[in-house]
Amino acid sequence: LKSVRPSPRRAPRDPALLERAACARRARRKTRGAGAALLRGVPPMASPLERKPLSIPDELSHLRAPGAEASEERKVTRIGDWVAPRPGPSAANLEGYARMADGEAATLPQKVMMGLAFVGDCVVARVPVMAWLPNYKWKEDFFYDFIGGATIALICLVQTLAHAAIATTDVIQGPYCAFVPPFVYAMLGTSPHASISSGAIAAILIADQLQYFHDVQERTELASLLALISGFWLVALGLLKAAYLVRFLSQSLISGFVTGGSVLILEGQLKNLLGLVHMEHGVGFVDTARCILQDLHETNFVGLALGLAMMGVLQLMMWLKKYTTSKLKGKGPHPRWMKPAKIVSEMKELVLVAISTSFAYATARFSEDGEPILPVVGTIPPGLPPFKPPYDLPASRTMLETHYRLQEFIVGGFLVALTSFLTTYATSKKQALQHGYAIDASQEMFALGMAGTCGSFFGSFTPSGSLSRTSLASEVGVKTQMSGLMKIVVVGTSLTFFTPVLFYLPKAALAAIILRSTWTLVDFKTAGELWRAWKPSQLGGMKRDFIVWWVAFFLTVFLGVLSGIGSAVIFSLLMIVRDAAMPRVVTLGQIESLGNIWRDVEVWSEGRTFPGILVIEFRGPLSFASADWFQMELERQRLPSPG
């Protein structure tokens, strides 16, 4: 028995307030999990991960096995594409929903309040910072966000220099990508771990669009214009909720295109590794190879030796990171040196820059003319990026007035936009599934587009996410998008005070960073797996994906990135149309060992068929496009008449 304490005497409540509270309770019961559905005017939908009963129609109930229940559980085995539904409407709308559910007409003030609440919900959905910043836990999360943001910012400074070299623009344009774009994404993005600045894959596409312009300054200005175009594409697609377009870029297509682009990067960076200062600018794989062979006698062997040595240092750092990570995941105690060694291995690019810059500075101090004995980056303008509209730059004005390659720029900007979004979203989605939060694909597309659009006014090229930096953000304990705001503090300070230090950064060291990191993008392993999965046509297999991989690879290497990825996409779409018009039709046989289920007799040779009965499976949609094909295949596989 529990002692019941007398409740304190309460003042009588207003009956109107009691009625309103009752309406709110009814609304919560009726709209829980379905507020967003009511807002859109569609019936509520249960969670995609909920197990649902799979009932059997009455007219087919006689086919149920004896002793079987009338229903069975439908198990969901694929959650990789699941995205949690958006939060329901605000509390201000619950009372109005309750009155609508009870058939009561809402008053004018209630309609006004519901409309304002709806507008507020839409604004918060488009500007997520208004949702998480007021509830930010300064004591619990700020320290981790600041340390994580500062660590990633230091790594970004070096990686963006390398990515600018891949994009064949001025090296300072790389760090500009780590200033304004991360700030804009922190305001609009939904992933706390996404690291937005420059990316190697996006830089490949940018370099492909700029290869027809020989002046570095001209390429730098046009890269900002390309960022504006691709940003507009992403903003428009995000507002139209067209994130599904990236599904037409299959894994085999992306692998072949990235491998082909990596080959172009490896070839292009041989100029900096060999120290060929006076080599002319080549267009395409064959022309660049000709230019390298033509100036091969001017190789700077000091720079070549330094570059090879730095590649060895990077490889040792990668082995150290792998070793320390595996050991720290095991049971302790661990040696004291292991955690600092892991941190150093994470910042391997920064260590390499420090070593190579010190070497070049020492050679300059002890040389007779005071110049380093190997090619260096040279003067980098200090200070924050100035505000300059990308369409008002000299090279951009020339393109807009003459229309020289303007059409190619617009189409290329679309592919740059899709590829940068695919890279960013894939890495962010992986972290979201690991940490148990949801990200909105359309909002991510909108946020990345706004980051590129705003960054183009401050000298940036198209930003992108990074798998390594996003994974590192999770490892260093980043909690919220506040880390992106911390990043601009570190990057801005470095651009203001430390750019003179990079004067002695050897180009061979940058080439070493690019060559070693790009080598990990070369993915001939996927081509080998597709080849091993190649089966005879009647058994299916990966034959089509194997062809798509090589189409994307060869056309990217010899015709350029735009031609490679565009041709591979067209080829894939033609195959999809062919599948819709001519699906496979297979004959089924009964497998007694598996409970008398029916399977394809070409795969299951023990399948039992019955004389005079043909059981087939039409593996595709039956529509006007495939009706004639269905009839032809049915006649072809029809069993002969008895007797």
Secondary structure as UniProt FT lines:
FT   HELIX           15..31
FT   TURN            32..34
FT   HELIX           35..40
FT   TURN            48..49
FT   STRAND          52..55
FT   HELIX           58..63
FT   TURN            66..67
FT   STRAND          71..74
FT   TURN            80..81
FT   HELIX           91..93
FT   HELIX           94..101
FT   TURN            102..103
FT   HELIX           108..126
FT   HELIX           129..132
FT   TURN            134..135
FT   HELIX           138..166
FT   TURN            167..168
FT   TURN            171..172
FT   HELIX           173..176
FT   TURN            177..179
FT   HELIX           180..188
FT   HELIX           200..210
FT   TURN            211..212
FT   HELIX           216..239
FT   TURN            240..241
FT   HELIX           243..248
FT   HELIX           251..268
FT   HELIX           270..274
FT   TURN            277..278
FT   HELIX           284..294
FT   HELIX           296..298
FT   HELIX           301..329
FT   TURN            336..337
FT   HELIX           338..346
FT   HELIX           348..366
FT   HELIX           390..392
FT   HELIX           394..402
FT   TURN            404..405
FT   HELIX           406..435
FT   HELIX           441..456
FT   TURN            457..459
FT   HELIX           467..475
FT   TURN            476..477
FT   HELIX           482..497
FT   HELIX           499..504
FT   HELIX           507..519
FT   TURN            520..521
FT   HELIX           524..532
FT   HELIX           537..539
FT   HELIX           543..559
FT   HELIX           561..581
FT   STRAND          584..591
FT   HELIX           592..594
FT   STRAND          597..600
FT   TURN            601..603
FT   TURN            605..606
FT   TURN            611..612
FT   STRAND          616..619
FT   TURN            624..626
FT   HELIX           627..637
//
